[in-house]
Amino acid sequence: MPTSPNVINWFEIPATNFARAQAFYSAVLGITIEPMAMGPSTLGFLSTDPNAMGGAIVQAEGCVPSAHGTIVYLNGGDDLAVMLARVEPAGGSIVVPKTEIGNGFGFFAHFLDTEGNKIGLHSLQ
């Protein structure tokens, strides 16, 4: 039996330039991201809540940003438009604007971060 009710336990967003990715995600998410060395890798935790699913931006050997493949959806808060409006000023680009999913599932958007990763946002409004 899993120890967490979530299917996803942890995620990592690859970065080739940690400082650039740190500045981007700090601006878009409106949080402070502190770098942490873990062996030869540098991580910046997106959440430090032990009761929440965790994830980080990571610069490490073998971590290659990509706009193809799995898309991680970050919590867009009450209305993802607020975070999405911060993407371009922080150096990213919007790939899919705020779009209604339908059937009461809320809204989503996709953006490319400064490293070239395609990331999603989701909110109910």
C-alpha positions as CSV (number, residue, x, y, z in Angstrom):
1,M,0.0,0.0,0.0
2,P,1.4,3.4,-0.9
3,T,2.4,5.8,1.9
4,S,1.0,8.8,0.1
5,P,-2.6,9.2,-1.3
6,N,-1.0,10.9,-4.4
7,V,0.0,8.9,-7.5
8,I,2.9,11.4,-8.0
9,N,5.4,11.5,-5.1
10,W,8.1,13.8,-6.4
11,F,9.0,15.7,-9.6
12,E,12.0,17.4,-10.9
13,I,12.2,20.2,-13.5
14,P,15.6,20.1,-15.2
15,A,17.7,23.2,-15.4
16,T,20.9,23.9,-17.3
17,N,21.4,27.3,-15.6
18,F,20.2,27.0,-12.0
19,A,20.3,30.7,-11.2
20,R,18.2,31.6,-14.3
21,A,15.7,28.9,-13.5
22,Q,15.6,29.9,-9.8
23,A,14.9,33.5,-10.8
24,F,12.2,32.4,-13.3
25,Y,10.3,30.1,-10.9
26,S,10.6,32.6,-8.0
27,A,9.0,35.3,-10.1
28,V,6.3,33.1,-11.7
29,L,5.3,31.3,-8.4
30,G,5.8,34.4,-6.2
31,I,8.0,32.4,-3.8
32,T,11.6,32.3,-2.6
33,I,13.5,29.3,-3.8
34,E,16.8,28.7,-1.9
35,P,19.5,26.6,-3.7
36,M,20.6,23.4,-1.9
37,A,23.7,21.4,-2.9
38,M,23.1,17.7,-2.8
39,G,26.3,16.0,-3.9
40,P,27.2,17.3,-7.4
41,S,23.5,18.5,-7.9
42,T,21.8,21.8,-7.1
43,L,18.2,21.7,-6.2
44,G,15.6,24.4,-5.4
45,F,12.6,23.1,-3.6
46,L,9.2,24.4,-4.9
47,S,7.5,23.4,-1.6
48,T,8.8,22.6,1.8
49,D,5.5,21.4,3.2
50,P,6.1,17.8,4.3
51,N,2.3,17.0,3.8
52,A,2.3,18.1,0.2
53,M,3.6,16.5,-2.9
54,G,7.2,17.8,-3.5
55,G,9.2,18.9,-6.4
56,A,12.3,20.9,-7.3
57,I,14.2,22.6,-10.1
58,V,17.4,20.6,-10.5
59,Q,20.7,21.2,-12.2
60,A,22.6,18.0,-12.4
61,E,24.5,15.8,-14.8
62,G,21.9,14.0,-17.0
63,C,19.1,16.5,-16.3
64,V,18.1,17.8,-19.7
65,P,15.3,20.3,-20.2
66,S,12.7,19.3,-22.8
67,A,9.5,20.7,-24.3
68,H,8.5,17.1,-25.2
69,G,7.3,14.3,-23.0
70,T,5.7,14.4,-19.6
71,I,4.1,17.7,-18.6
72,V,4.1,18.7,-14.9
73,Y,1.1,20.9,-13.9
74,L,1.7,23.3,-11.2
75,N,-1.1,24.6,-8.9
76,G,-2.2,27.9,-10.5
77,G,-3.9,29.1,-7.3
78,D,-7.4,30.6,-7.4
79,D,-6.9,31.8,-11.0
80,L,-3.9,30.7,-13.1
81,A,-4.1,33.9,-15.1
82,V,-2.2,35.6,-12.2
83,M,0.9,33.3,-12.5
84,L,0.6,33.1,-16.3
85,A,0.9,36.9,-16.5
86,R,4.3,36.6,-14.8
87,V,5.7,34.1,-17.3
88,E,6.8,36.4,-20.2
89,P,8.2,39.2,-17.9
90,A,10.3,36.5,-16.2
91,G,11.8,35.3,-19.6
92,G,9.4,32.4,-20.5
93,S,6.9,32.1,-23.2
94,I,3.2,31.1,-23.3
95,V,2.5,28.1,-25.5
96,V,-1.2,27.6,-24.7
97,P,-3.1,30.5,-23.1
98,K,-5.6,30.0,-20.3
99,T,-8.0,27.5,-21.7
100,E,-11.2,26.1,-20.2
101,I,-11.1,22.3,-19.9
102,G,-14.9,21.9,-19.6
103,N,-17.1,19.6,-17.5
104,G,-16.2,21.6,-14.3
105,F,-12.5,20.6,-14.4
106,G,-11.3,24.2,-14.5
107,F,-8.7,25.8,-16.7
108,F,-5.1,25.0,-17.9
109,A,-2.3,26.7,-19.7
110,H,1.2,25.7,-20.9
111,F,4.4,27.7,-21.0
112,L,8.0,27.2,-21.8
113,D,10.4,28.1,-19.0
114,T,13.8,29.8,-19.4
115,E,15.4,26.3,-19.6
116,G,13.1,25.0,-22.5
117,N,10.8,22.8,-20.3
118,K,7.1,22.8,-21.2
119,I,5.2,23.2,-17.9
120,G,1.4,23.4,-17.2
121,L,-0.7,25.4,-14.8
122,H,-4.1,24.4,-13.5
123,S,-6.8,26.2,-11.6
124,L,-10.5,25.9,-11.1
125,Q,-11.1,29.5,-12.1
